[in-house]
Amino acid sequence: MKITRTSMFTGIERTLDLAFTAEQLAEWENGALIQDAMPNLSAEDREFVMTGVTDEEWHEEFGDEETDSVHDLKGTGVPGGEEDPLGSPSSEVDPDSSGRV
């Protein structure tokens, strides 16, 4: 089924021919989660249906997820990342070093 959307990132209007039915579109438009209404579409195609954003635009905006996710862990205190520069909530605190004046 052909669907035309305008990208919320660029404002460019595109038409794609995707493998879903009018019934599936109506189900989503009536409140179903898109992944339930159109399980046969890829995440990239579902994103296009919802926002008009293409996979290429997504990667231009946010970069490569696999590469970025490794860097996002650093400095966050998340297992696999490096030490959290602000300290973690579970770290021990000396009651006399509250910093109050």
C-alpha positions, -999 to +999 in steps of 0.1 A: +000+000+000+014+034-009+016+059+019+027+096+018+042+113+048+061+145+054+093+141+074+092+158+108+130+163+105+133+178+070+098+187+059+103+166+027+072+147+015+078+111+004+057+082-008+067+047+000+050+014-011+049-007+021+035-041+028+005-033+050-033-032+045-058-004+049-073-024+078-039-024+096-036+014+090-071+019+104-063-002+134-032+019+142-051+052+136-078+040+160-053+036+188-035+003+185+003+003+190+019+004+155+040-027+163+008-046+171-012-033+141+017-037+116+040-065+130+052-073+095+068-039+089+104-032+100+110-007+128+123+017+101+091+014+080+069+019+111+089+050+119+082+063+084+044+056+089+044+075+122+067+104+115+077+105+078+113+101+089+133+077+067+161+054+080+187+076+063+173+108+080+173+090+114+210+080+111+219+115+099+202+129+130+212+104+156+242+086+142+250+049+142+232+033+172+256+004+176+287+027+178+270+053+199+256+029+225+291+019+235+301+055+240+269+064+259+279+039+287+311+057+295+308+081+324+272+070+333+278+045+360+260+019+339+276-016+341+301-018+313+307+019+314+334+039+333+330+055+367+302+081+370+319+115+374+291+127+397+292+096+419+264+070+421+235+073+445+246+041+462+281+054+471+289+059+507+288+095+519+307+109+549+281+128+570+307+154+579+314+162+542+280+175+533+294+208+520+271+229+541+284+263+551 
